[in-house]
Amino acid sequence: MWMYLGLLAALFLGLHNLCKKHAVQGNEVFPVLLGTVSSGFLFVATFYILSIFYPEYAASNGYEFQEISWQTHGFIFIKSVIMASSWVLAYQALKHLPITIVTPIRSAGPFFTFIGAILIYKESPNLFQWIGFFLIIFSVLLYSKIGKKEGINFKRNKWIFAIIAATFLGASSGLYDKFLIQNIALNPQTLQFWFCLYTILILLFILSITWFPFAEKRKAFTFRWSIIAVGILLQAADYFYFKALQDPEALIMLLSAIKRSQILIAVVIGGLVFKEQNKRKKLIPLAGIMLGVFLILYSN
């Protein structure tokens, strides 16, 4: 069951990436990020308010919110710091790079998660899982050569380093999620509510230095419907992902790989919507990534 929940998370993540590209194009990145997190928070907060006034109804429908200790709040705040850093880097990179380059690089996230799952959680991969992960990494390297044809030098372009750092931080957060869900025993909605709230506070601090004081930057910001869509789609994806992690048998390295199937939506549909270059050539490494995901999914 947890694998199917992972596929649902991948579906919403793919749609989320398309909307995110639309939201940041020619726009100020930090207020867009704040808007997406805030819209996601308001979405989850609606259920939080309902659980206060109708606790029995909330419990019967599976969205009750837990009372947590200050120590647990601290654990959630750490996740907020990690993900806020990852998102700031990723949004900046997405603004300056094609989605068909950014999304495959982010697909290397399972490799980092894979290593962490072995070292931290002692998850044991088999031969086909090894092949699958290295096939994903090799396919990402192919994308780097295609990217040079679009004027993107992977060795000199700072946004490439930004998206790689964002990918590493995102993978670290994924490993941390398993700790929060299985060891701390947080349910998805409680984690989502407080995580979003703390992330908003972090972003407000960043914007108070980098955006709010500058009138020109404020005028350059354009509100778009996709900002709200990004927040809601991300919360939907996170909910199914966290629900999958609640299963004691769920393997974080496999879940991380299953989520990469979002690439199909981002590369194929995104390439058509945003009129990006070399779409056919990008299908070759895309096939390699999908084959790697297939080997991981069906290796057992």
N, C-alpha and C positions, 0 to 999 in steps of 0.2 A: 504493500500500500504506500509506503514512504517514497518509492520510486515514482509512482504516479503523481504524488503531491509535488515531487521535484520537477516533473514535466509541466505541471500547471504553473509552478513558479517561473519556469523558463519561458512559457508563453507570455506571461505578463511582463517579464523582463525584456523580451524582444520588443513588445509594443512600447514599453517605457523608454527604451533606447531611441526609437524612432521619434517619439514626442520630445525627448530631451534634445535631439539634434535640431529640431524645429525651434525649440525654446531658446537655444543659445546662439543661433545664427545671427550675426550682426548685433548682438545684444550684450549688455553688461552681465558678466558671469555670476558674480557674487549675489546680487539681488535675485537673479533667476534661481540660484540654489536655495536661497532663503525662502523664496516663494514656493518652490516645490516641496521643501521639507515642511513648511507651515501648512500647506494644503493637505499633505498627508497626515499631519498631526491633527488638524481639524476633523478629518475623516475618522480617525481613531478616537478622538475626543468625544465624538457624537455617541459612540458606543459606551464610552466611559461614563458620560452623563446619564445615559439610559440605565446603566448598571447601578447608579446611585439611587435613582428614583424608582426603578423596577428591578430590584436585586433578584427576586425569584424568577422573573422572566429571563433575565440575563443568564442566570445559572442553568436554567432549563434549555437555553439555546447555545450554551457553550462559550459565552464571551464575558464571564465574570472576571474581575480584576483583583489581583492579589494585594494584600498589605505586605510591604517589604521593609526590611531593616535598613538602617543608614549604611551599613556595610554593603548591602546589595545595591543601594543607590550608587555607591562608589564604584562598584563593578560595572554598572550600566554607564556611568559617566566616562569610564575608560574607553568603552566601546564607542561612545559618542565622539571622543577626541580622535580615535583611530579613523572612524568613518568620515568625520568632518574633513580631516586632512586628505583622505583619499578622494573625496568628492571635489574638493577645491582643485586638486591637481587634475582630476579627470575632466571636470567641466572646462577648465582652461585649455586642456589638450583637445577636447572635442570641438571647441570653438575654432581652433586653428588647423585641425586635421580632418580628412574625410572620414565619415563613419565606417566606411569599408576598410579603413586602416586601423582605426581606434578599436573597433569591436574585436577583430581577430587578435590584436595584441593583448587585450584584456582576457582573451580566451586562454592565455598562458597562466591565468590564476589557478586553475586546478593543479598545475605542476607544483607551485608553492604550497598549496593545500596538501597535496600528495606527500611531500616531504615532511610537513608538519604532522600529518596524520600518522606517519610511520614513527617519527621521533617522539611525539608527545602522547598519542593515543594508542600506539603500538598496533595500528591497523596493518594487516598483512596482505599485500597485493599478490596476485598470481602473475604468471608469465604474460598473459594477454593484457592484463591491466598495465604492466610495464610497457608493453609495446604500444598500447593505446595512448598513454601519456607522452611518450617520446615522439609519437607520430604527430600529436598536437603541437609540440614544441617545434618540430621540424617544419610543419606547415606554417607556423607563425613566421619562421625565418624566410620562407618563400614570399610572404607578404611584404617583407622588408625590401626585397628586390623589386617587386611591383611598385612599391611606394616611391622608389627613386625615379620612376618614369613619370610620376606626378609632381616632380620637383621636390620631393621629400627626402632629404639625406638623413638616414637613420643614425649616423654618427655625429652629426653637427646640429640637428634640429632639437632644440631644448624641449619641445613639446613631446617628442618621443620619450625622452627621459622622464618627463612628467607623468605620462601615461603608464610607463613601466613602474614608477614608484607608487602610483595610485593602485596598480594591479597588485603589487606586493602587500600594501596596506589592506586592500580589500580581502586578500587571501588570509591575512593575519586575523582580520575581523571574523572571517568565516570559521576559523579554528576556535576563536574565542566564543563564538555563538554556541558551539557544542558544549563548552564549559558552562555557559549561562543557562542553557536549556536543560542539560542532563545533570550537571553537578549542583547548580544553584536551584534547579527545579522551577524556573520561571516559565509561566505560560506565554504564548506568543503575544497576546494583546497587551499584557502588562509590560513586557519588554519593549514592544513597539511604542507604547504611550510615553514612557519615561525616556527612552532613547531619543525620540523625536523632540521632546521638550528640552532636553539638555543640549541637543544639537542646535536647536534654534537659538539658545542662549549663547553658545559658542560662536555661531555665525553672526549674531547681533554685535558681539564684541569685535569680530573681524571687520564688519561693515562700518562700525563706529569710527574705525581708524582709516579704512581704505575707500569708503564710498559715501557715507552720509555727509562728511564735511565738504565734499566737492560738488558744486552745483552742476558743472558740465557733465559729470558722470551720472548724476541723478536724471538729467534731461535726456541722456543717451539711452536710458532704460526704457524698453517697450514691453508693456504687459501683453501676454498672449495666452489664449485658452490652453495651449499645450503645457504651460507651467502648472496649472491645476491638474491636468491629466497625468503628468509625470509623477506628482506626489501620490495620487490615488493608486496608480498602477504599481508603483514601487511598494506601497503598503500591502497591496493584494499579493504581490510576489513574495514579500517577506513573510506574510502570514502563512502561506502554503509551505514555504521553506522551513519556517520554525515548527510548523505542525509535523513536517517530515522528520525533523531532528528530535522530536519528542519520542519517536519510536526508538527503544533501546538498541534495536538491531540496525539502525541506520548508520551507514558509513559516510563520514564527512567527505572523504576523498571521492566517493562515487557520486554523492549529491552535487559536489562542486562541478564534476564533469557533466552530469546530466543537465545542469543549468546552462552549459555552453551551447545546447541546442538552440538557444535564443539567436545564435549567429545566423541561422537560416533566414529568420525574419529580417534581421538588421542588414545583411549583405544583399540578399535578393530584392526584397521590397524597398529597403533603404536606398540601394543603388539606383532603382528606378525612380523613386520619389525625388531624390536630391540630385539626379542627373550626374552621378559621379563617373569617373573615367575607369577604363580597364575592367569593366564588370565581368566580362567573360573570362579573362585571365585570373581574376580573383576566385572564380568558381573552382579552379584546380586545387589551391591550398584549402579552400572551403571543404572540398570533398575529403581531403586528408584529415581535417579536424573532425568532420562528421564520422569518418571511419574510426578515428580514435575514440570518439564518444561511444560508438557502437560496440567496439571491442570491450570497453569498460562495462557497459551496461549488460552485455550478454556473455561475459567471460565466465560467469558462474552457472 
